[in-house]
Amino acid sequence: MKENLREFPYTWDDFNVLRKLSNEHSGILVPDDKFDMFYSRLSKRVRKLGVPDFEHYCRFLQAHPDREFGEFINAITTNLTSFFRERHHFDYLQEQLLPKLLKEKKAEKQVRVWSAGCSSGEEPYSIAMALAERLPGDWTVKILATDLDTQVLRAAADGVYTMDRVAALPRQRLQRWFRKGTGRNADKVKVKEELQRMIHFKQLNLMKEWPLKGPFDFIFCRNVLIYFDRTTKESLANRFGALMPAGAHLFIGHSESLHALETGFKLIGNTIYRKIQ
Ligand SMILES: C[S@@+](CC[C@H](N)C(=O)[O-])C[C@H]1O[C@@H](n2cnc3c(N)ncnc32)[C@H](O)[C@@H]1O
C-alpha cells in the first residue's frame, strides 16, 4: 500500500519493533514482505485505541502489555484452516492408524490426541469425526486442542460455523455431526455436543512451558512450524516426541518438513512421521 494512502503513519521502525515483539513472544518469524499485512491487521487496533499513529501504538503496547498484548497477538496470527484440510491425513488416520490403535489399546479403550495450533477448531473437530466414525461405542476419545490466539479458541469452543465453512463436507457427515441453525442462525451450523465433549480447548503458547500430560497416541501440529526457525522447529519436534510412546505419529503441514533436523521421528510419507526412539 502506498504510504500516502494509509490512514495512519507507519514506518519500518514501527514494523521492526512489532515483529521483534511478535517473535520474542510467539516464535513467529515475520519476513519483510509482511510489512503491509502488519499495517492492515493492526490499523484496527490503532483506530480502536484512538492513538494517532503506529509509533504511539508501539509505545502503548510496550507500556500496557497486560491490556494490549493479547489483542496484538490475536491480530497478527494467521489462522487459515478448514474441515478435513489435507484429506490424506484423515484417510491415513481412518485406514491405517486406527486399525493399529484398535489392536494396541484394546484393554484401555481410549485414544488421546493433541491438536497443537488448532485455530478455530476445524482440525480437532475433523479428528473427532474421523475417530468417532470408526471406533466402537465403548471407546473414549480425548482430544486436547490448543492455540495461542484466544479469539479463535473462543470460536472453536462455540463450534458454530457458517454454511460456506462446511459446504465441502459430504451430506452424510454434515447430518451426522452438525445441527442446523434456525431463525437468525439459519445460515449456520453447530457441532453436535457428542463431538464437542471429546475436545478440551485451552490456550497454550508453544514457545513456553506446556502444563499438560501425555502420553498422546498421535499429535497434529500442522501449518504452525512453518512460521518458526530451524532451532525452534527441532526443539518443538523433540518436545512433542517426549509426550509420545515409540511408534506414535506426528502429522505436520503440507509445506513443512523435519528434514535434516535431529529428532527421533522418521518420515513415513505425506508429511506423517513416526517416533522411532
Ligand atoms: C495456519 S493455522 C493452522 C491451523 C490448523 N492446524 C490447520 O492446519 O488447519 C496456525 C495456528 O498456529 C497458531 N500459532 C502460531 N504461533 C503459535 C504459538 N507460538 N503457540 C501456539 N499456537 C501458535 C496460530 O494462532 C494459528 O491459529
The ligand as a MOL file (V3000), in Angstrom:
LIG
                    3D

  0  0  0     0  0            999 V3000
M  V30 BEGIN CTAB
M  V30 COUNTS 27 29 0 0 0
M  V30 BEGIN ATOM
M  V30 1 C -2.4060 -21.5640 9.8800 0
M  V30 2 S -3.1200 -22.0080 11.4150 0 CHG=1
M  V30 3 C -3.1700 -23.7790 11.2820 0
M  V30 4 C -4.4520 -24.3740 11.7930 0
M  V30 5 C -4.5780 -25.8950 11.6620 0
M  V30 6 N -3.5360 -26.5770 12.3820 0
M  V30 7 C -4.5600 -26.3050 10.2080 0
M  V30 8 O -3.5540 -26.7980 9.7120 0
M  V30 9 O -5.5820 -26.1070 9.5250 0 CHG=-1
M  V30 10 C -1.7360 -21.7410 12.5310 0
M  V30 11 C -2.1630 -21.5840 14.0010 0
M  V30 12 O -0.9870 -21.6290 14.8140 0
M  V30 13 C -1.1840 -20.7450 15.9020 0
M  V30 14 N 0.1180 -20.3730 16.4920 0
M  V30 15 C 1.0870 -19.5860 15.9600 0
M  V30 16 N 2.1080 -19.4570 16.8160 0
M  V30 17 C 1.7920 -20.1960 17.9120 0
M  V30 18 C 2.4510 -20.4450 19.1520 0
M  V30 19 N 3.6360 -19.9090 19.4440 0
M  V30 20 N 1.8280 -21.2400 20.0500 0
M  V30 21 C 0.6230 -21.7880 19.7650 0
M  V30 22 N -0.0610 -21.5860 18.6180 0
M  V30 23 C 0.5260 -20.7830 17.7020 0
M  V30 24 C -1.9150 -19.5610 15.2690 0
M  V30 25 O -2.6160 -18.7880 16.2280 0
M  V30 26 C -2.8370 -20.2580 14.2630 0
M  V30 27 O -4.1420 -20.4410 14.7760 0
M  V30 END ATOM
M  V30 BEGIN BOND
M  V30 1 1 1 2
M  V30 2 1 2 3
M  V30 3 1 2 10
M  V30 4 1 3 4
M  V30 5 1 4 5
M  V30 6 1 5 6
M  V30 7 1 5 7
M  V30 8 2 7 8
M  V30 9 1 7 9
M  V30 10 1 10 11
M  V30 11 1 11 12
M  V30 12 1 11 26
M  V30 13 1 12 13
M  V30 14 1 13 14
M  V30 15 1 13 24
M  V30 16 1 14 15
M  V30 17 1 14 23
M  V30 18 2 15 16
M  V30 19 1 16 17
M  V30 20 1 17 18
M  V30 21 2 17 23
M  V30 22 1 18 19
M  V30 23 2 18 20
M  V30 24 1 20 21
M  V30 25 2 21 22
M  V30 26 1 22 23
M  V30 27 1 24 25
M  V30 28 1 24 26
M  V30 29 1 26 27
M  V30 END BOND
M  V30 END CTAB
M  END
